[in-house]
Amino acid sequence: NFRNGVSSYVYWNMVLAEGGASSWGWNQNSLVSVVDGHVVYNPEFYLMKHFSHFVKPGAKYLETKGEWSCNVTAFKNPDGSVIIER
């Protein structure tokens, strides 16, 4: 998404019951699921946690090039640090 000009990302379904379906009947991914009354952190939760920890507000997307660049996302934080996610 960032490669194509997205400047921010909002994860729509933060918490759903296990197998949570949209109002049109599609099963949805969520950051957290509630299964038999217990909280389950889904892989998406850890992805968003990782990004939000390292990529700070005001970070700029850095274009990557090369054979494996489609597997890499890079940002430059306001403090000058460069974050590479793969």
C-alpha positions in Angstrom: 0.0 0.0 0.0 2.8 2.4 0.9 4.4 1.8 -2.5 1.3 3.2 -4.2 1.0 6.4 -2.3 -0.8 5.6 0.9 0.3 8.1 3.6 -1.4 6.4 6.6 -3.0 3.1 7.4 -6.0 2.3 9.6 -6.7 -1.3 10.6 -10.5 -1.4 10.5 -11.2 -4.5 12.6 -9.4 -4.2 15.9 -11.3 -6.7 17.9 -13.8 -9.3 16.7 -15.3 -12.5 18.0 -13.6 -15.6 16.5 -14.7 -15.9 12.9 -16.2 -12.4 13.0 -18.1 -11.7 9.8 -18.8 -8.4 8.2 -22.4 -7.2 7.8 -22.2 -8.6 4.2 -21.1 -12.0 5.5 -17.4 -12.1 4.8 -15.1 -13.5 7.6 -12.8 -10.7 8.6 -9.2 -10.5 10.0 -8.7 -8.6 13.2 -5.9 -7.6 15.4 -7.4 -9.4 18.3 -10.0 -12.2 18.5 -12.2 -13.2 21.4 -12.3 -17.0 21.6 -14.4 -18.6 24.3 -14.1 -15.4 26.4 -10.3 -15.3 26.0 -8.2 -12.7 24.1 -6.1 -14.1 21.3 -3.5 -11.8 19.6 -3.5 -12.5 15.9 -0.4 -12.2 13.6 -1.8 -8.8 12.4 -1.5 -7.5 15.9 2.2 -8.2 16.1 2.7 -6.6 12.6 1.0 -3.4 13.6 2.7 -3.4 17.0 6.1 -3.7 15.3 5.4 -0.9 12.8 4.0 1.5 15.4 7.0 0.9 17.7 9.7 1.7 15.1 8.0 3.9 12.5 7.3 7.2 14.2 4.7 9.9 13.4 6.1 12.1 10.6 8.2 9.3 9.1 8.7 9.5 5.4 8.4 6.4 3.1 11.7 5.6 1.3 11.5 4.0 -2.1 13.5 0.7 -2.4 14.8 -0.7 -5.6 16.3 -4.0 -6.6 15.4 -7.7 -7.1 13.9 -8.2 -3.6 12.7 -4.7 -3.0 9.0 -5.8 -3.2 9.7 -7.6 0.2 11.0 -4.5 1.9 9.4 -1.4 3.3 11.6 1.5 4.5 11.0 4.7 6.3 13.0 7.6 7.6 11.9 8.9 11.0 12.0 12.6 11.9 15.1 11.9 14.1 16.9 10.7 11.0 16.8 7.0 11.8 16.0 4.6 9.0 13.7 1.7 9.6 13.7 -1.2 7.2 10.9 -3.8 7.5 11.1 -7.0 5.7 
